[in-house]
Amino acid sequence: MLQNSQNTGHYDDSDDLVIGQKAKDNQINQSMLRFELDRAMVIGNLYNEATLIYYISEQGIASQLEEVVQAVTMRHIIFKGGKMLPINTITKIVL
């Protein structure tokens, strides 16, 4: 149980609301990312069209690539030719 700054013993739920909202926003962003990745996979498999993907490299450098998305797993996207990219590094997708 959290106490407010005066230590009166009363529960202060304002922090819980902020944390709950951030978790909800993160969940929405993850859902939107997954939807965009699935669309990129369909476009890649049906029309052989490349998708522009912005991501953060292992060195922490913002990078981009334009590849045909062949498959999407829970943690990675797989490009035509077998290259893989972790989903948690992706910052933006342009279809």
C-alpha positions as a printed Julia matrix, in Angstrom:
95×3 Matrix{Float64}:
  0.0     0.0     0.0
  1.37    3.39   -0.96
  1.17    6.33    1.34
  1.04    9.96    0.31
  3.89   12.39    1.06
  2.5    13.39    4.49
  2.56    9.73    5.63
 -0.99    9.97    6.91
 -1.69    6.37    6.05
 -4.21    7.25    3.33
 -3.85    5.5     0.0
 -2.77    7.79   -2.85
 -3.86    6.31   -6.17
 -2.69    9.15   -8.44
  0.55    7.28   -9.24
 -1.43    4.16  -10.11
 -3.48    6.14  -12.64
 -0.36    7.45  -14.39
  1.27    4.01  -14.45
 -1.96    2.44  -15.66
 -2.31    4.99  -18.47
  1.3     4.45  -19.61
  0.76    0.69  -19.66
 -2.45    1.15  -21.65
 -0.73    3.49  -24.15
  2.14    1.02  -24.54
 -0.33   -1.8   -25.16
 -2.12    0.26  -27.83
  1.2     1.13  -29.5
  2.22   -2.54  -29.51
 -1.15   -3.49  -31.03
 -0.77   -0.85  -33.75
  2.79   -1.99  -34.48
  1.66   -5.61  -34.76
 -1.16   -4.56  -37.12
  1.27   -2.6   -39.33
  3.72   -5.52  -39.37
  0.96   -7.9   -40.45
 -0.02   -5.48  -43.23
  3.61   -5.24  -44.34
  3.8    -9.04  -44.46
  0.66   -9.29  -46.61
  1.93   -6.59  -48.98
  5.31   -8.31  -49.19
  3.9   -11.75  -49.85
  1.12  -10.78  -52.27
  2.7    -7.91  -54.18
  6.42   -8.37  -53.46
  6.54   -4.71  -52.32
  9.19   -3.43  -49.91
  8.4    -1.68  -46.62
 10.45    1.14  -45.12
 11.3     0.35  -41.49
 12.98    2.68  -39.01
 14.73    1.0   -36.07
 17.41    1.42  -33.4
 20.52   -0.69  -34.07
 22.43   -2.64  -31.42
 24.88    0.26  -31.2
 22.0     2.64  -30.41
 22.06    4.34  -33.82
 18.79    5.23  -35.54
 18.72    3.39  -38.88
 16.34    2.53  -41.67
 15.99   -0.22  -44.22
 13.66   -0.99  -47.08
 12.98   -4.71  -47.44
 10.21   -7.14  -48.35
  8.67   -8.56  -45.15
  8.17  -12.31  -45.54
  7.08  -13.37  -42.03
  6.31  -11.96  -38.58
  6.95  -13.95  -35.4
  6.32  -12.96  -31.79
  9.78  -11.38  -31.47
 11.2   -10.89  -34.97
 10.31   -9.96  -38.5
 11.88  -12.01  -41.26
 12.75  -10.4   -44.57
 13.02  -11.99  -47.98
 16.45  -13.6   -48.1
 16.37  -14.66  -44.43
 17.5   -11.47  -42.65
 15.81  -10.9   -39.28
 15.11   -7.84  -37.14
 13.86   -7.83  -33.51
 10.43   -6.21  -33.23
 11.35   -4.33  -30.05
 13.92   -2.25  -32.01
 11.37   -0.9   -34.51
 10.33    2.74  -34.11
  8.29    3.38  -37.27
  6.91    1.56  -40.32
  6.06    3.22  -43.62
  3.97    1.14  -46.0
